[in-house]
Amino acid sequence: MSTNSYAVYILASKRNGTLYVGMTSDINRRMNEHYRAEKKGFTQKYYAHRLVHCEFFEDVREAINREKQLKKWRRKWKLELIEKDNPNWEDLSGMLF
């Protein structure tokens, strides 16, 4: 991961649970915010704190486009994307910290 990279990520409350798609320029900071539930919002309300998918981009425009694309995807497609690389729905944040 480059220091100038942007992350597009999917959080889940549990396997096949509530999903959240987000984008950030600082994945470590953002995951800490999600875990500590610092901001009231969707992830706090639905306990979506498990990082189950993450993609990195050098270009912020590519990251924004990918986030928009994933947000428009059907739930089934998101589940298939997660299961392709993370079939056990493990929390990937341990790889980041």
C-alpha positions in Angstrom: 0.0 0.0 0.0 1.4 3.4 -1.0 1.2 6.4 1.3 -0.7 8.2 -1.5 -3.3 5.5 -2.0 -7.0 5.6 -1.6 -9.0 2.7 -0.3 -12.5 1.6 -1.3 -13.8 -0.8 1.3 -16.8 -2.9 2.4 -17.7 -3.3 6.1 -20.1 -5.9 7.4 -22.0 -6.4 10.6 -21.5 -10.2 10.3 -21.5 -12.8 7.5 -24.2 -12.0 5.1 -25.2 -9.1 7.4 -25.6 -5.4 6.8 -23.0 -4.0 4.3 -21.4 -0.5 4.1 -19.3 0.7 1.2 -16.9 3.6 1.8 -13.8 5.4 0.5 -10.9 7.0 2.3 -7.4 8.3 1.9 -6.4 7.0 5.3 -7.8 3.5 5.8 -6.1 3.0 9.3 -7.7 6.2 10.6 -11.0 5.5 9.1 -11.2 1.9 10.5 -10.3 3.3 13.9 -13.2 5.7 13.6 -15.6 2.9 12.6 -14.4 0.6 15.4 -14.7 3.4 18.1 -18.1 4.5 16.6 -16.9 8.1 16.9 -19.4 9.4 14.4 -23.1 8.6 14.6 -24.3 7.1 11.4 -25.0 4.0 9.4 -22.0 1.9 10.7 -22.7 2.7 14.3 -26.4 2.0 14.0 -26.0 -1.3 12.2 -22.7 -2.4 13.9 -21.0 -2.7 10.5 -17.4 -2.7 11.7 -15.9 -5.8 10.1 -13.6 -5.0 7.1 -14.4 -7.7 4.6 -13.2 -6.2 1.4 -10.7 -3.5 0.4 -9.2 -2.2 -2.8 -6.5 0.4 -3.2 -6.1 3.0 -5.9 -3.4 5.6 -6.6 -5.8 8.0 -8.4 -8.6 9.5 -6.3 -10.9 9.7 -9.3 -10.6 5.9 -9.8 -11.4 5.3 -6.1 -14.4 7.6 -6.2 -15.7 5.9 -9.4 -15.2 2.4 -7.9 -17.0 3.4 -4.7 -20.0 4.8 -6.7 -20.0 1.6 -8.8 -20.1 -0.7 -5.7 -22.8 1.4 -4.1 -25.0 0.8 -7.2 -24.3 -2.9 -7.3 -26.9 -5.4 -6.2 -26.4 -6.9 -2.8 -25.8 -10.3 -4.5 -22.9 -9.0 -6.5 -21.3 -7.4 -3.4 -21.7 -10.7 -1.5 -20.0 -12.6 -4.4 -17.2 -10.0 -4.5 -16.5 -10.5 -0.8 -16.8 -14.3 -1.0 -14.4 -14.5 -3.9 -11.4 -13.2 -1.9 -12.6 -13.6 1.7 -14.8 -16.7 1.8 -14.7 -16.9 5.6 -15.6 -13.2 6.0 -12.6 -12.6 8.2 -11.9 -9.1 9.5 -9.1 -7.9 7.2 -8.3 -4.9 9.4 -5.6 -6.9 11.2 -3.6 -6.8 8.0 -3.6 -3.0 8.0 -2.7 -2.3 11.6 
